[in-house]
């Protein structure tokens, strides 16, 4: 109850609301569940079975419910088995029965994968702030003037900021996705198609953040150092880095899709679900369009 919004409903109403995507998951408690559960835990008799039905229209949120419930069930089962082992063999061997039926379009995204993506795209935004802040300092200590005295063109200086920012973002994303796989198992077992799609989204995000860095650099030269952690936090919140907002029917979801981190997060999640390229190509094109617009503003 501390993690999820829980409602007690009848079976028929719950199924209807699940079909209408008003609920992300339905946990079915059969009659006599508590009695059978306690008999299984204390007496070693046949245990109880939960029925879990997930929404195929909101696979991310449904996956979070599944992860929370599975973790809780494993913890209860482990404690019960440990107690029985310490007390000696049960009167009769426990019998566990049940079936799992999955009906879905695309795979579910585990919570650890979602937050790996969310933090990766948020940290990418800090690169734009870092590039522009460094350029602002270079102007204050007259490094920019010395660059111009050497014969370099101002647009060359601006392009160097965009390209260096894009390169840093690519390295950063590669490190975070690799660390998430090796340390947390977030993407372990994903097919080569996922990594190819993630590489394309990462490249588009890197170009967009590089262009954002160039734009903020040009803006800072005229109005002072404006891009800070508060702006990054607002973009991260709007783009869904902290909690899912990838609902195109809501205003927040539509706005978030037009932020660099929100578009990249949508693309990553589509790739992680195993969806066809058409589902994330729109996000890649959106990132490239934003990159072109930001670069044009920076040049202007």
Number of C-alpha atoms within 10 A of each C-alpha: 6 5 8 9 7 12 10 8 13 9 13 9 10 20 16 12 16 19 15 12 15 13 21 23 25 22 18 16 14 12 8 9 15 13 12 17 17 16 16 21 22 16 17 20 19 18 20 21 16 13 13 16 20 24 23 22 17 18 21 22 22 21 21 21 22 21 16 13 15 12 12 12 13 11 12 13 13 12 13 16 15 12 13 16 11 8 9 9 10 15 10 11 12 15 11 11 9 8 7 7 9 11 9 13 12 15 17 20 23 21 18 16 20 23 19 21 25 26 18 23 30 24 20 25 28 21 22 30 25 16 21 29 21 14 24 23 13 15 15 12 10 11 14 17 13 13 14 12 10 8 8 12 12 14 11 10 15 20 19 14 24 27 18 17 29 27 16 18 28 19 12 19 23 16 13 17 18 16 15 20 17 12 8 13 13 23 21 12 9 14 11 9 15 21 16 12 22 23 16 18 25 26 21 26 31 34 24 33 32 31 30 31 34 32 25 27 29 20 18 18 14 10 10 13 18 15 19 15 12 10 14 19 17 10 19 24 20 23 31 27 25 15 14 18 21 22 13 12 8 11 10 16 18 18 16 26 25 18 20 29 32 29 28 32 33 26 26 26 24 24 25 25 18 19 16 13 14 9 15 24 16 14 25 24 14 21 29 21 15 22 23 16 15 21 22 13 16 21 13 8
